């Protein structure tokens, strides 16, 4: 048994105060917290990523780099240097253009073809992936590749922060198997996660980060109830609304659509009808084309004429502006869609728009000063901001890509309130792309699944 204790501070401000862990070989440790900068910093410190650099001289960049340039003080330093770290963004860990190149470079020592195939197989990736361009992989496939490398590098410590939401059921099963094997080899695994219930059987110890300090809690009590009473009440309210709404009119009609990326077939003669005032949840394994559907609807990729009708009009006849006014798309990473600098610019855009409802939402959810930078917003706040900014008076289709991804319990409650109010006040269809874990099975949604290149209704 080893003990570690450390404090992390930035410019004399303590971010993590006297963080203590007991490290025993073959142990899996879960850390849960509100999703905030301290949680991110803790994962990076355990991953031996922080502290990383000195602050730059350029004032506008100092705040961006601030969290990465702190002072780490160990009062008990028995923490190994041999650490493998995986963040919630797999793109940060993949540096080459092809999968085969990535594996060879990161593994080193000229691994044999058999070794490479074995490593891929740990997360059910076949030999055919070796020639794939990494840019053609889905986010879940990228995470599987990153995880296969993390476990193959034979480090003493493995730190995983926010990896579970990326994974389909097969990927989650593979992760559980790899954690079990790593524990048998005497490794220590840290998991910093909001979606942790699928890992209950392999977790040995649970800690909760309270702002700057950490506390060990009883594992049985922690796993006994995933959602509090408020969440259950919000779910019940949304379910009542779903039952009450009239859903007779056709919104979207997909007719024998086929689509492929290069040689990778995504859809083959698939048909689907979506109706107004409904809420759908599209599930499917990693790489089956869930996000591709959003790209098709926004004409980011081209499809044949007369294959998709939206509001009784061929999709190809719409301009991008017309689609933007009618379809609101919130991606998995909202920071990639937010092109404004501060709250004032966002407020000006919403107030200049034509949706009184969006103006009301913005005024209630965002009361910061105009100069408040968007980079100061948390992940969930960015999702809320983008959702509100995407609404117009013409919006009839709200498309949400992994909307509950990495949300803590408070942020999940806020999201439920927002989505429920939007659904109640607008004549809108909500289409959720998700792996259907967490709260999704508790909602009375129309369940869809992608299987065998078809989008099908799922019982």
N, C-alpha and C positions, 0 to 999 in steps of 0.2 A: 504493500500500500504506500503510495506517494501522496504528498499533500502539496498543493500549489496555492499561493495567495498573491494577488497583484492589484495595483491601482493604476488607472489610466487617466491622465489629465491632459488638457489642452489649454495652453496659455493660462495656467494656474486655476483653471476650472476643472473640477473633478468630474469625469464622465462615468467612470466605473470605480466604485469605492470598495476596497478590500474584498475583491472577488475570490472566494475560496472553493476549491474542489478537492475531493479525495479521489485519487486515480488508482484504480485497480485493474490489472490486466484482464482482458476479456469482458469488458463492461461497456454497455451502451447507455449514454447519458442524454436525456432529453432536456432541453432548455426552452421554456416558453416565456413569452413576454408580450406586451403591447408592441406593435411594429413601429419602432422609432430608431433614432440615430444611435442610441446606446446599445440596442440589440444588434444593429449592424456592426458597430464597433467591436462588440464582444466576439462575434463570429470571426471577424478579421484578426483580432488579437489571438484567439485560439488557433486560427489558421496560420499563424506566423506571418501574416501579411502586414500588420501594423506594429509599430509605427514605420512609415515607409519613406518619407521625404521631408525636406525642409520647405517652409512656405515660400512661394514664388514672390518676386519683387512687385509684380503687377497687382495692384490693389483689387481689381475686378475679379482676379482669380483666387485671391487669398481665402475667401469664404468657401469656395468650391473645394479647396484642398485642405481646409482647416482640420477636419476630422481625421485626416490621414497623417498628421504631423505631430501627434501628441508625444507625451513622455510616459513610458511604461516602467513602473517600479515594482519589482518582485520582492516581497518579503520572505517568501518561500519559493525557491526556484528549482523545482524538480521536473519542469516541463520539458519533454523531449523536443529536439530540433527537427526530428524526422516526422513531418506532418504533411498530409495531403488535404487540400482545401478545395471545396466546391461551393461556389456561390449560387444565388438564384438565377444568374444569367450565364448560361452555358457558352455564349459567344465570347465571353471574357477569357475562356480557357482553351479555345480552339484557334490556332494561329495559321494553319495551312489551308490550302484550297481543296485538297482531297482527303478523304478519310484514311486511305492507306498511308499517305504522307504524314498525317497527324500521328497515327499510331507508331510509325517507325521513328519519328523524331522524338516523341515523348518517352517512349520505352527505351530507346538507345540500345547499344550493344548488339545491333543487328538481329532482332528477334526473328525466329523462323516463321514460315507461313503457318505452321501448325499452332505456334504460340499465339500469333495474332488472331487466328480463327477462334481459338479457345477464349481469348479475352473478349472478343465481340459477342460470343455466344453467352457470356455471363448475363447480358441484358437482351438476349434473343435477337441479336443483330446478325444477319447471315453474311457469308463471304462476299455476296454481291455488293455489299456496302463499300468494300475497299476501293472501288473505282468511282464511287459517288462523289460529286462535288458537295462540299459541306453546305454551301448556300442553298442546295436543293433539299436539304433535310428539314423536317419539321422541327419545331422547338423541342418536342418530346424526344425525337430521335437524337437531336444534339445533346440533350441531357443524358440520355442513355449512353451515348458515346463517351461523354465526359466522366460519368460515373464508372464505366468499365475501366477507364484509364486510372481513375483515383484508387480503385480497389486493387488494380494490377501493380501499382508502384511499390507495394510492400512497405508502406510507412508504418511507424509505431502508432500514430494518431491519425484518424480520419475525421475531418470536420465537414458536415453537410449542412448548408444553410438555405432553407427554402427550396429544396429539390423535389419534394413529394408532389406538389401540384402539377408539375410537368408530366407526370407519369400516368399512363393508362394502367389498367388492372394488371396486365402482364408485367409491366415495368415495376409496379409496386411489389409484386411477388418476387421479381428478380432482386430488388433492393433488399427485401427481407432475407432472402437466401444468402446474399453477399454479406449482410451484417452478421448473420449466424456464423458463416464461415470465418469472417474476420475475428469474431469473438473467440472461436475455437483456436485461432492462431495467436491469441493473446493480445490482439489489438484493442485500443480504446476508441470508441466512436462517439463523437459529439454530434447531436442532431438539434439544430435550432429551427423550430418549425411551428406553424399554426395548424396545418393539417397533419396531425400526428396519430390519430386513432388507428389507422391501419398498421402502425408499427408497435402497437401496445405489447404484443407478445415478445418482442425482442428488446424492449426498453427495460433497463434494470433500475435506474435512478432518475428522479425528476427534480429539476430545479426551476424556480420562477424568478425572473429578473424583475425587481421592483425599482423602476427608475435607475438608480445608481448601484443598488445592492442586490445580492442574490440570496435566495432561501431554498433549502431543500424541503420538499413536501412529500407527503405519503402518496405513493404511486396509485394504490387502490382507490383512494378518495378522489384523486385527480382525474382518473379515467371513468369515474362512475357516471358522470353526466356531462355530455359534450356541450350542451347549450343551456343557458340560463332560462328562467321563466319568461323574461322579456322577449327573448328570441322566439320562444314557442308561441307567445301571444301574437307577435308580428307575423309569423308563418300562418297562424290560424286566420288572421285578418285578410292576408293576401289570398289564401285559399277560398275564403268566402266570396271575395270579389271575382275570382276566376269562375266560380260557379254561376254568379249572377249575370255576367256579361253575355250579350248576344253575339254569336260567332257564326253567322250564316253566310256572310258575304266573302267572296274570294278576294284575296290580296295578291298572292303570288302563285303562278302556275308554271312548273318546270316540266317540260315534255321531252322525254327520251334524250336527255342531255348526255353527251360523252365529252370527256376532257382528259388531257394527259400533259404532264411535264416531261418533255423529251421522250424517253421510252417508258416512263412511269405512268401507268394508267391510274387516274384518280376516280373518274366516274365513267360508267358504261351503260348507256341507255337508261339512265335513272329518271324517274318521274316523281313529282312531289307537289302537293297542293297545300298552301298555307292560307288560313282564314283570318279576317279582321278580328281584333279584340281578343286574340288568343295569346297564350304564352307557351313557347316550345323550348325544349332542351335537346340539343343535338350532341350525342355522345359517339365515341368511336376511338379505336386504337390510334396511337401516335402514327402520323404519316398517312392517314387514310383520307385526308382532304377536308377537315372541318373548317379550318380558316380559309381554304381555297374558295369555299362558297361565298364568303364575304368579299374576297377579291373579285369574284365573278360579278356579284351584284353591283359593285362599285366600278365595274368596267376596268379594273386594274389588269385583268387578262381578258382576252377576247373570246367570245363563243359565237356559234352560228346564229343567224337570224331565225326567228320563229321557234326558238327553243325555250325561251323564258318570257312569260307575260307578267308584267307588274302593273297592277291597277288597270287591267284590261288593255294594256298597250305593250307592244314588243319592247323588251329591255334595250335593244340596240337603238331604238328611236329616241331615247332620253339623252339629253346632254349630261355631263358630269355635274353641272350646277343644279339641274333639275333633280337628279338623284340625291345630291347632298341636302336639298331642301326636304326631301321626303323620307330619306333613310339616315338614321343616326347610327354611326358605328363607333364603338368604344373598344379599343384594342386591349390586349393583355398588358401592354406597357404604355399607359397614357402619356408618359413624358415624351414619347416619340411623336405624339400628335400635337402637343401643346407648343405652339411656335411663338407665344407671346412672352414678354419679359416679366411682367408684374400683374398684380390684381387689377390695377387701374386700367390697363389695356384690355383685360378680359371684361371688366365691368362696362367699359365704353362700347365694346362690341355687342354685348348682350343687350344693353339699353338702347342701342341703335337698331336692334332687330325687331321682328314683328310678333314675337311671342310674349304676351303679358304673363303667361304662366312661367316661362323661363326667367323673366325679370323678377318675379316674386320669389322663385326658388333661389336665385343668385343673392338677392338681398338678405334672405334668411340664413343661407349657408356660408356666405363670405362677407364678413363685416370688417375685414382688415383694411388698413389704409391703402390708398392707391399705389404707393411706392413699394408695397410689400412684394418681394421677389418670389416668383413661382418656385424657385429652387428650394425655398424654405418650407414648402408644402410637403406633407407626408404623402406616401404612395396612395393611400385611400382618399385623401383630399384631392389629389390630382384626378383620380377616377370620377369623383363627385363633380369636380369643376368641368371636366371634359363632357360628362353626361349632360349637364345643364346647358353648356355652351352649344351642344349639338342639336338642341331642340329648336324647332321653328314652328310657326303656326300650321305648316303643311306636313309636319312629321307624322308618319303613320306606321313606321317600322323602326324599332329600336333593336339594334344588333349588338349583343354584348359578348365579347370573347373572354372567357374565363373571368367573369366579373367578381367572383369571391376569392380569386387567387391571392393567397398570402394575407388575407384580412384577419386581424385579431378580432376578438369578440365584440369590442366597442365599435370597430369599423364595420363589422358585419351588421350590427344593429342599425347603424346609420344608412348603410346600403339598402337594407330592407325597407326602412322608412321612405327613402327616396324613390325606390322602384314602385312601392305600393302607391305612393301619391301620384306618380306619373301615370300608372295604369288606371287609377281611379279617375283622374281628371282629364285624361286625353283619350280619344278614340285611337288606340295604338296597339299594334302587335309587337310582342317582345320575343326575340329569338336569342336564346342563350346557348353559346358554345361552351361545353364543359365536359369534364370526365364524370360528371354526375355523382360526385362524392359530396361530403359535407352536408349542407342543408338541402341540396337538390332532391334527394329522394323523399324529403318531407313535404315538398311542394307538389300541388296537383297540376303538374305540367303535362303537356302533350310530349311524350318521350319519343325521340327519333334516334336512330342509330345508323352509322355508315358501316356496311358490311358487304363484302364481295362487290365493291364498286357501286353499290346502290345505297340510296338514302331511304330507310324503311321506318315504318312505325314500329315502336318497340313496346311490347307488353310490359 
